[in-house]
C-alpha cells in the first residue's frame, strides 16, 4: 500500500474552520484525509508550526524548503517521492497517487435502524 505525506505551511489549524471565514480547500483536504484514514489508507499530514522537527528531519523536504522557501508548501510525497508542490492534490490526483477510486474519497455513513424514537409513550 502506498503512503502519502503532506507537508503544510504554518497555520493555526488544519481543518479550515478557524478564524473569521472557512477555508474551503482545507476543509476539503481534511475531509478527504479523514475518510481515507478511516478506510485504512496511510496518510500523514504535518503542519510546519506544529511539527517543525519533522520538516527538519526529512532530508527531501528540508532541501526543497532551503532551495525554494516555504512558499513551496504544501508538498505532497508518495512513498518518499515528491509528487506535487504549492497546491494540495485534487480529488483526481488523490486517486491517481494512491491507486484508489473516487468512491474511496467519500465517507460511508452507517445508519442505525431504530424501532421508533425511543421516547416514553411515543411522545418526544
N, C-alpha and C positions, 0 to 999 in steps of 0.2 A: 504494500500500500504506500502511496506517495505521501510525503509530509510537506505541508505548506507552512511557511513562517512569514508573517507580515510585520515589518519594522516600520513603526509610525512616528510622525513628528510629535513633539511635546504637546500635550493637551491635557485639560483638566479631567476629562472623562472620555471613555471610548464609545459611549452609546449614542452621542449626538443629541441627547435630550437635556443637556445642561445649558445654562445661560438663557438669554432673552429669546432666542429662536432655535428651532430644531434644525439640525444639520441632517438633511435627508440622506446624504451619501453615507455618513457614519451610521445612521440608523439602518440603512440597507445592509451595510457590511456587518454590523453587529448581529442582525437578524440571521443573515446567511451563515455566519460563523457559528452561532449558537445552534442552528438547525443541523449543520454538518457535524459538529461535535457530538450532538445528541444521537447521530447515526453512526458514531464510531470513527469518523474521518479525522485524521491527525492534522490539526491546525493549531498553531501558536501565534499569538499576537502580542507584540511588545511596543510599548509607548516609551519614547525617549526620556520623558520626565520621570516615569515610574520605574523604568528598568535600564538605567544608563550603563550598568556594568555589562549587560548582555550585548549592548552595542559595541562596547569596548572589547569584549572577549571574542566577538565574531570577526575574524580577520577580513572577510569579504566586505561586510558592512562597514567596518572601520576604514578600510581602504577607499570605498566609494564615498563615504562622508568626507574624508580628508581631501579627496580629489574634487568632488562636486559640491560639497557643502550640504547642509541639512535640507536645502530646497529639493534634493533628490528624493526625499521621503514623501510618501510611503514607498518602501521597497518590498517586493514580494519575491520569495525564494521557494523553489520546489526542490526538495532533496539536495539543498545546499547550492543550487544554481539560481542566479538572479534571472527572473522571467519578466519582471515589469518594474518600472520606476516612475516616480512622480504622481502616479494615479493608482487608485485601488483597482483590482481586477473587476471587469464587467461580469455579469452573470454568465455569459458565454465563455469568458476566459476561466472562471472558476471551473466550469465543466471540462474545458479543454485541458487545463493544467492538472486537474485531479483525476481525469478519466471517469467522470460521473455524468449522470443525465440531469436535465433541467428539473425533473421531479425530485431529485435529491436535495435541491436547494430549498424546497418547500417543507414547512413544518407539517407533521402529522398530528392532527388533533384527535385525541381519544375522547369519545363521547360516552359517558357512563349512562346506561339505561336506568331509569328510575320508575318506580311504581307510585307516581304522584309526587307531590311537592314535599311530603314528609311533615306537613303541618298537622297538628292535632285536630281531628274532626273535619279535615279538608279545608279549613279556613287559614289564610295566611295573614 
